[in-house]
Amino acid sequence: MDQLYEIYTNRLKRIDTEFVRYLHSKINWKSRLIVITGAHGVGKTTMLLQHIKLNKIENHSLYLSADSIYFAENTLYNVASKFCKLNGKFLFIDEVHKYKNWSVEVKMMYDNLPDLNIVVTGSSVLDISKGLEADLSRRAIAYNLEGLSFREYLNFTLGTNINPVSLQNILSHSYSLPENISHPISYWVEYLKVGYYPFFREDNFYTRLDNVVNQTLEVDIPTYANMNVSTSVKLKRLLYIIARSVPFKPNITEIGRTIGADRGTVADYFVYMERAGVISRLRHADEKMTLLEKVDKIYLSNPTLCCAQSDGNPDTGNLRETAFLSLMRVNHTIASSPVSDFLIKGITFEVGGKNKKKKQIESVENAFVVKDDIEHGFRNTIPLWAFGLNY
């Protein structure tokens, strides 16, 4: 235990609490069992340690990473039990999916240690979902942490304190930026390139991002689906196809021939890649905005990944649509529009550049043109960057 405490206290000392992710204020931290998922590198570990500091619960908490060599000879449950006997109250377990049968032991903690509050995180959304469904249903409250929004990127890089803006206020032009951001476009362009992942300030950013993608395709998905090593090669080929499409409209049979897989396997790949946070599938919806199974288009999950997978030269139209989808899916159900690009709450959105015309939506009620490369909007024309303030 002394070894775990030393690692915990050393990591806690290095944590800054000046910038905190959007999800922190949405979590009910009083819940006895919290599960936080999110792609590799979006800031789950930092948020846990920040929570400990912000709430001054250092002396009653223990943070540990489940991939520590310590657990080669010790179990999570035994550590939790010893921690409780030392009057521990809050146990934070990071990268829990890297511990075999983690959900069984976490269930034991929940059932047998009623005075312990447990928070676990996992970067392999697939493995976490399996554990939630098999052992922790009815016990755990689950949350998902997305990457940085444009609002968070500005607060993180400039030290500003911009609050989230609702969709209604964005559409009514009821938002503003601090005086020191008189021209947001330059910041927006940089955000698209690197700003989705909080580690963008570290050196060799794109190499690190490649490592994140490789970890997902080479380890997380094959491990979850019990696939062999050659699966990762097919997943990478599929990602290559998606990244160079404008955007990608799936033809399952043709894709199967290209990557050497049958229709059912290709369909499974898409499911795994979406749940792992690599791609987003844009579906059709019924009149009540309930998403249907039919997929209209497939995008990479965020604009920074678009830039990384296209060697910094993504298709402009694809990048704009990816950014809109990435930013708006966090708080809203977003579907394919039958007449335009996107549909949210019955509102139609057409995304394009500053010269985009309104012809495609001129006969559509409650429709907006979302333009990139403009600083200000007017009536039913909204700048694309403004949607980055949504969370």
C-alpha positions as CSV (number, residue, x, y, z in Angstrom):
1,M,0.0,0.0,0.0
2,D,2.9,2.4,0.8
3,Q,4.0,2.1,-2.8
4,L,0.6,3.0,-4.1
5,Y,0.3,6.0,-1.8
6,E,3.7,7.3,-2.9
7,I,2.7,7.1,-6.6
8,Y,-0.6,8.7,-5.8
9,T,0.8,11.7,-3.9
10,N,3.6,12.3,-6.4
11,R,1.0,12.5,-9.3
12,L,-1.3,14.7,-7.2
13,K,1.5,17.3,-6.6
14,R,1.9,17.8,-10.4
15,I,-1.8,18.5,-11.1
16,D,-3.0,22.0,-11.9
17,T,-6.6,22.9,-11.3
18,E,-6.9,26.1,-13.2
19,F,-8.5,24.5,-16.3
20,V,-11.1,21.8,-15.6
21,R,-12.9,19.8,-18.3
22,Y,-16.7,20.3,-19.0
23,L,-17.7,16.9,-17.7
24,H,-16.5,17.5,-14.1
25,S,-19.5,19.7,-13.2
26,K,-22.0,17.2,-14.8
27,I,-20.9,14.2,-12.8
28,N,-22.8,13.3,-9.6
29,W,-19.8,12.6,-7.5
30,K,-21.9,11.4,-4.6
31,S,-22.8,8.3,-6.5
32,R,-21.2,5.2,-4.9
33,L,-20.0,3.8,-8.3
34,I,-19.1,6.0,-11.2
35,V,-17.7,4.8,-14.5
36,I,-16.0,7.4,-16.8
37,T,-15.1,6.4,-20.4
38,G,-13.5,8.3,-23.2
39,A,-10.9,7.8,-25.9
40,H,-7.2,7.7,-25.1
41,G,-5.8,11.1,-24.3
42,V,-8.9,13.2,-23.7
43,G,-8.0,14.0,-20.0
44,K,-9.7,11.4,-17.8
45,T,-6.7,10.9,-15.4
46,T,-6.2,14.6,-15.0
47,M,-9.9,15.2,-14.2
48,L,-9.8,12.5,-11.5
49,L,-6.8,14.0,-9.7
50,Q,-8.3,17.5,-10.1
51,H,-11.4,16.4,-8.4
52,I,-9.4,15.2,-5.4
53,K,-7.6,18.5,-5.1
54,L,-10.6,20.7,-5.7
55,N,-12.7,18.9,-3.1
56,K,-9.8,18.7,-0.6
57,I,-10.2,14.9,-0.1
58,E,-6.6,14.0,-0.5
59,N,-6.3,12.3,2.9
60,H,-9.4,10.2,2.4
61,S,-8.6,9.2,-1.2
62,L,-6.5,6.8,-3.2
63,Y,-5.7,7.0,-6.9
64,L,-4.2,4.0,-8.6
65,S,-3.7,2.8,-12.2
66,A,-4.9,-0.7,-12.9
67,D,-2.1,-1.4,-15.3
68,S,0.5,-1.0,-12.5
69,I,3.0,-3.9,-12.0
70,Y,1.7,-3.9,-8.4
71,F,-1.3,-5.8,-9.5
72,A,0.8,-8.7,-10.9
73,E,0.7,-10.0,-7.3
74,N,-2.2,-8.1,-5.7
75,T,-5.9,-7.8,-6.5
76,L,-7.9,-4.7,-6.8
77,Y,-10.4,-6.0,-4.3
78,N,-7.8,-6.6,-1.6
79,V,-6.4,-3.1,-2.1
80,A,-9.8,-1.6,-1.8
81,S,-10.5,-3.7,1.4
82,K,-7.2,-2.6,3.0
83,F,-7.9,1.0,2.0
84,C,-11.3,0.9,3.8
85,K,-9.7,-0.5,7.0
86,L,-7.4,2.6,6.9
87,N,-10.6,4.8,6.9
88,G,-10.4,5.4,3.1
89,K,-13.5,6.8,1.6
90,F,-12.8,7.5,-2.1
91,L,-11.1,5.1,-4.4
92,F,-10.2,6.2,-8.0
93,I,-9.1,3.4,-10.4
94,D,-7.6,4.5,-13.7
95,E,-7.3,2.4,-16.9
96,V,-9.4,-0.3,-15.2
97,H,-10.0,-2.2,-18.4
98,K,-6.3,-3.3,-18.3
99,Y,-7.1,-5.4,-15.3
100,K,-8.6,-8.9,-16.1
101,N,-12.1,-9.4,-14.8
102,W,-12.2,-5.9,-13.4
103,S,-15.9,-5.6,-13.4
104,V,-16.3,-8.7,-11.1
105,E,-14.0,-7.2,-8.5
106,V,-15.5,-3.8,-8.7
107,K,-18.9,-5.4,-8.2
108,M,-17.5,-7.1,-5.0
109,M,-16.3,-3.7,-3.8
110,Y,-19.7,-2.2,-4.3
111,D,-21.6,-5.0,-2.6
112,N,-19.1,-5.6,0.3
113,L,-17.6,-2.2,1.0
114,P,-20.7,0.1,1.4
115,D,-18.7,3.0,2.9
116,L,-16.4,3.3,-0.2
117,N,-17.1,5.6,-3.1
118,I,-15.6,4.1,-6.3
119,V,-14.7,5.9,-9.5
120,V,-13.2,4.0,-12.4
121,T,-12.1,5.1,-15.8
122,G,-11.2,3.3,-19.0
123,S,-9.9,4.2,-22.4
124,S,-11.2,1.1,-24.0
125,V,-14.9,2.0,-24.3
126,L,-15.6,-1.4,-25.7
127,D,-14.3,-3.3,-22.7
128,I,-15.9,-0.9,-20.2
129,S,-19.2,-1.4,-22.0
130,K,-18.9,-5.2,-21.7
131,G,-18.3,-4.9,-18.0
132,L,-21.2,-2.5,-17.4
133,E,-23.6,-4.8,-19.3
134,A,-22.4,-8.0,-17.7
135,D,-21.7,-7.2,-14.0
136,L,-22.4,-3.6,-13.1
137,S,-25.8,-2.8,-14.6
138,R,-28.1,-1.2,-12.0
139,R,-25.0,-0.3,-9.9
140,A,-22.9,2.1,-12.0
141,I,-23.6,5.6,-13.2
142,A,-21.7,5.9,-16.6
143,Y,-20.3,9.1,-18.2
144,N,-18.3,9.7,-21.4
145,L,-15.7,12.3,-21.7
146,E,-15.3,13.8,-25.2
147,G,-12.3,15.8,-26.4
148,L,-11.9,19.6,-26.1
149,S,-14.5,21.9,-27.5
150,F,-13.5,25.1,-29.1
151,R,-14.6,26.9,-25.9
152,E,-12.5,24.7,-23.8
153,Y,-9.5,25.1,-26.2
154,L,-9.7,28.9,-25.8
155,N,-10.0,28.7,-22.0
156,F,-7.1,26.3,-21.9
157,T,-4.8,28.2,-24.1
158,L,-5.7,31.8,-23.3
159,G,-6.8,31.5,-19.7
160,T,-10.2,32.9,-20.5
161,N,-13.4,31.9,-18.7
162,I,-16.0,31.4,-21.5
163,N,-19.1,29.7,-20.4
164,P,-21.0,27.1,-22.5
165,V,-23.6,28.5,-24.9
166,S,-26.9,26.7,-25.6
167,L,-27.9,25.8,-29.1
168,Q,-30.9,28.2,-28.8
169,N,-28.5,31.1,-27.9
170,I,-26.1,30.2,-30.7
171,L,-29.0,30.3,-33.2
172,S,-30.2,33.7,-31.9
173,H,-26.7,35.1,-32.0
174,S,-26.8,35.5,-28.2
175,Y,-23.1,34.8,-27.5
176,S,-19.9,36.8,-27.3
177,L,-16.1,36.3,-26.9
178,P,-13.8,38.2,-24.6
179,E,-12.3,41.4,-25.9
180,N,-8.9,39.9,-26.4
181,I,-10.4,37.5,-29.0
182,S,-11.5,40.0,-31.6
183,H,-10.8,37.7,-34.5
184,P,-11.6,34.1,-33.6
185,I,-10.9,32.5,-37.0
186,S,-7.1,32.1,-36.4
187,Y,-7.8,30.3,-33.2
188,W,-10.5,28.2,-34.8
189,V,-8.1,27.0,-37.6
190,E,-5.5,26.0,-35.0
191,Y,-8.2,24.2,-32.9
192,L,-9.2,22.1,-35.9
193,K,-5.6,21.0,-36.4
194,V,-4.7,20.1,-32.9
195,G,-7.2,21.3,-30.4
196,Y,-9.4,18.3,-29.7
197,Y,-6.8,16.4,-27.6
198,P,-5.6,18.1,-24.4
199,F,-2.0,16.9,-24.9
200,F,-1.6,19.1,-28.0
201,R,1.0,21.2,-26.1
202,E,3.4,18.2,-25.8
203,D,6.1,17.7,-28.4
204,N,5.6,15.4,-31.4
205,F,1.8,15.8,-31.1
206,Y,0.9,13.9,-34.3
207,T,3.2,11.0,-33.4
208,R,1.5,10.8,-30.0
209,L,-1.9,10.9,-31.7
210,D,-0.8,8.1,-34.1
211,N,0.1,6.0,-31.0
212,V,-3.4,6.7,-29.6
213,V,-5.0,5.4,-32.8
214,N,-2.7,2.4,-33.1
215,Q,-3.5,1.4,-29.5
216,T,-7.2,1.5,-30.3
217,L,-6.9,-0.5,-33.6
218,E,-4.1,-2.9,-32.6
219,V,-5.0,-3.7,-29.0
220,D,-8.4,-2.4,-27.8
221,I,-10.7,-3.6,-30.6
222,P,-9.0,-7.0,-31.3
223,T,-8.8,-7.7,-27.6
224,Y,-12.5,-6.9,-27.1
225,A,-13.7,-8.8,-30.1
226,N,-11.3,-11.8,-29.6
227,M,-9.8,-11.1,-33.1
228,N,-6.4,-12.1,-34.3
229,V,-3.5,-9.8,-35.0
230,S,-4.3,-9.5,-38.7
231,T,-7.5,-7.7,-37.8
232,S,-5.6,-4.5,-36.9
233,V,-4.3,-4.4,-40.5
234,K,-7.9,-4.5,-41.9
235,L,-9.0,-1.9,-39.4
236,K,-6.2,0.4,-40.5
237,R,-7.1,0.0,-44.1
238,L,-10.7,0.8,-43.3
239,L,-9.6,3.9,-41.5
240,Y,-7.5,4.9,-44.4
241,I,-10.5,4.6,-46.7
242,I,-12.7,6.7,-44.4
243,A,-10.1,9.4,-43.9
244,R,-9.7,10.0,-47.6
245,S,-13.5,10.1,-48.5
246,V,-15.6,13.2,-48.7
247,P,-17.4,12.2,-46.5
248,F,-17.7,8.4,-46.5
249,K,-20.9,6.8,-47.7
250,P,-20.6,3.1,-46.8
251,N,-20.9,0.5,-49.4
252,I,-20.4,-2.6,-47.2
253,T,-19.9,-5.1,-50.1
254,E,-17.3,-2.9,-51.9
255,I,-15.5,-2.2,-48.7
256,G,-15.4,-5.9,-47.9
257,R,-13.8,-6.7,-51.2
258,T,-11.2,-3.9,-50.7
259,I,-10.1,-5.0,-47.2
260,G,-10.7,-8.7,-47.6
261,A,-13.6,-9.2,-45.2
262,D,-17.2,-10.3,-45.5
263,R,-20.2,-7.9,-45.1
264,G,-21.0,-9.0,-41.5
265,T,-17.4,-8.5,-40.4
266,V,-17.2,-5.0,-42.0
267,A,-20.4,-4.0,-40.3
268,D,-18.9,-5.2,-37.0
269,Y,-15.8,-3.2,-37.6
270,F,-17.8,0.0,-38.0
271,V,-19.6,-0.7,-34.7
272,Y,-16.3,-1.3,-32.9
273,M,-14.6,1.7,-34.3
274,E,-17.5,4.0,-33.4
275,R,-17.7,2.7,-29.9
276,A,-13.9,3.1,-29.5
277,G,-14.2,6.8,-30.5
278,V,-12.4,6.6,-33.9
279,I,-15.4,7.3,-36.2
280,S,-18.9,8.7,-36.0
281,R,-21.8,7.2,-38.0
282,L,-24.5,9.7,-39.1
283,R,-27.8,7.9,-39.0
284,H,-31.3,8.7,-40.3
285,A,-34.0,9.5,-37.8
286,D,-37.8,9.3,-37.6
287,E,-40.1,12.3,-36.9
288,K,-39.4,12.0,-33.2
289,M,-35.7,12.3,-33.8
290,T,-35.2,8.6,-32.8
291,L,-32.1,7.4,-34.6
292,L,-32.7,4.5,-37.0
293,E,-30.3,1.7,-37.9
294,K,-29.7,2.9,-41.4
295,V,-26.4,4.8,-41.7
296,D,-26.1,7.7,-44.2
297,K,-22.5,8.8,-43.8
298,I,-19.4,7.9,-41.8
299,Y,-16.9,10.5,-40.5
300,L,-13.8,10.4,-38.5
301,S,-14.7,11.2,-34.9
302,N,-13.2,14.7,-34.7
303,P,-11.5,17.3,-36.9
304,T,-8.0,16.9,-35.3
305,L,-8.1,13.2,-36.3
306,C,-9.1,14.3,-39.8
307,C,-6.0,16.5,-40.1
308,A,-3.8,13.8,-38.6
309,Q,-5.0,11.1,-41.0
310,S,-4.7,13.3,-44.1
311,D,-1.1,14.5,-43.4
312,G,-2.4,17.9,-42.4
313,N,-4.3,18.5,-45.7
314,P,-7.9,17.3,-45.2
315,D,-10.7,17.9,-47.6
316,T,-12.2,21.2,-46.5
317,G,-15.8,20.2,-46.8
318,N,-15.3,17.0,-44.9
319,L,-13.4,18.8,-42.2
320,R,-16.2,21.3,-41.7
321,E,-18.9,18.7,-41.4
322,T,-16.8,16.6,-39.1
323,A,-16.3,19.6,-36.8
324,F,-20.0,20.3,-36.7
325,L,-20.9,16.7,-35.9
326,S,-18.1,16.3,-33.3
327,L,-19.1,19.5,-31.4
328,M,-22.9,19.0,-31.5
329,R,-23.2,15.3,-30.7
330,V,-22.1,15.9,-27.1
331,N,-25.3,17.6,-26.1
332,H,-27.7,16.7,-28.9
333,T,-29.1,13.9,-31.0
334,I,-27.9,14.7,-34.5
335,A,-29.2,12.9,-37.6
336,S,-28.8,13.1,-41.4
337,S,-31.1,15.6,-43.0
338,P,-33.2,14.4,-46.0
339,V,-32.6,17.8,-47.8
340,S,-29.3,19.0,-46.4
341,D,-26.5,18.0,-44.1
342,F,-27.7,17.7,-40.5
343,L,-30.9,17.6,-38.4
344,I,-31.1,18.6,-34.7
345,K,-34.4,18.9,-32.9
346,G,-36.2,19.4,-36.2
347,I,-33.8,22.1,-37.2
348,T,-32.0,21.7,-40.5
349,F,-28.3,22.7,-40.9
350,E,-26.4,23.2,-44.1
351,V,-22.6,23.5,-43.6
352,G,-20.2,25.2,-46.0
353,G,-17.7,27.9,-46.6
354,K,-18.3,31.7,-46.6
355,N,-19.7,31.6,-50.1
356,K,-22.2,29.0,-49.4
357,K,-25.7,29.9,-50.8
358,K,-29.1,29.3,-49.2
359,K,-30.6,27.7,-52.2
360,Q,-30.6,24.1,-50.8
361,I,-32.6,25.1,-47.7
362,E,-34.6,28.1,-49.0
363,S,-37.9,26.2,-49.0
364,V,-37.2,24.5,-45.6
365,E,-38.7,25.9,-42.4
366,N,-36.4,26.3,-39.4
367,A,-33.2,26.0,-41.3
368,F,-29.8,27.6,-40.9
369,V,-26.6,27.9,-43.0
370,V,-23.5,27.3,-41.0
371,K,-20.5,29.0,-42.6
372,D,-16.9,28.6,-42.0
373,D,-14.4,31.5,-42.5
374,I,-16.8,34.2,-41.2
375,E,-16.5,36.0,-37.9
376,H,-20.1,37.0,-37.4
377,G,-23.5,35.7,-38.4
378,F,-26.8,37.3,-39.4
379,R,-30.3,36.0,-39.3
380,N,-30.2,32.4,-40.3
381,T,-26.5,32.4,-41.1
382,I,-24.2,31.2,-38.2
383,P,-20.4,31.0,-38.1
384,L,-19.2,27.5,-37.7
385,W,-16.9,28.4,-34.8
386,A,-19.8,29.5,-32.7
387,F,-21.0,25.9,-32.4
388,G,-17.7,25.2,-30.7
389,L,-19.1,27.1,-27.7
390,N,-21.8,24.5,-27.1
391,Y,-20.0,22.5,-24.4
